[in-house]
Amino acid sequence: MDVLPDFSTLDDEELRRLIDEHVREEEEISYRRRLLHGRIDILRAELVDRIKRRHGGDETLAVDIDRLTEILAHKGPPPGLLDDPEA
């Protein structure tokens, strides 16, 4: 983790730039986290469905992958994330 800069050496514009950089990084991390949580939810739902079917449960858990994908896709990535070659 980066150490905070010496504030006495930064002018207002440099400080704003650093804030903007960190806000963008936080948005990217948050977006990736949401995607991972969605994928985990889909995988867990599939596992539960398999276990229920394996044990002869009368009720099956219908996992609608298209609906879950739609829910996950509702909020897109932060602006500029897809333009980042490292993303």
C-alpha positions, -999 to 999 in steps of 0.1 A, spaced: 0 0 0 13 34 -9 23 58 18 6 92 18 26 119 2 41 149 20 11 173 19 33 203 22 48 195 -12 15 193 -31 -5 222 -45 -43 221 -47 -44 207 -82 -20 178 -74 -41 170 -43 -73 170 -64 -56 147 -89 -46 122 -62 -81 123 -48 -96 116 -83 -71 87 -88 -80 71 -55 -118 75 -61 -114 59 -96 -94 30 -81 -121 25 -54 -148 24 -80 -129 -2 -100 -124 -24 -70 -160 -20 -60 -172 -30 -95 -149 -61 -95 -161 -70 -60 -198 -68 -72 -190 -91 -102 -172 -116 -79 -201 -117 -55 -226 -122 -83 -205 -151 -97 -203 -166 -62 -241 -164 -58 -246 -181 -92 -221 -209 -83 -236 -214 -49 -271 -216 -63 -260 -242 -88 -244 -262 -60 -275 -261 -39 -296 -272 -69 -273 -301 -76 -274 -312 -39 -312 -311 -38 -315 -331 -70 -289 -356 -58 -308 -362 -26 -341 -367 -43 -358 -336 -31 -392 -331 -45 -386 -294 -50 -359 -283 -73 -343 -249 -71 -347 -234 -104 -317 -212 -111 -324 -187 -138 -289 -178 -149 -302 -153 -174 -321 -134 -147 -291 -134 -124 -269 -122 -152 -293 -94 -159 -293 -84 -123 -255 -83 -122 -254 -64 -154 -278 -37 -142 -251 -14 -130 -222 -11 -154 -185 -5 -147 -172 29 -135 -165 53 -163 -133 46 -180 -128 11 -166 -133 -6 -199 -109 18 -215 -81 8 -191 -57 -17 -207 -49 -32 -173 -85 -39 -164 
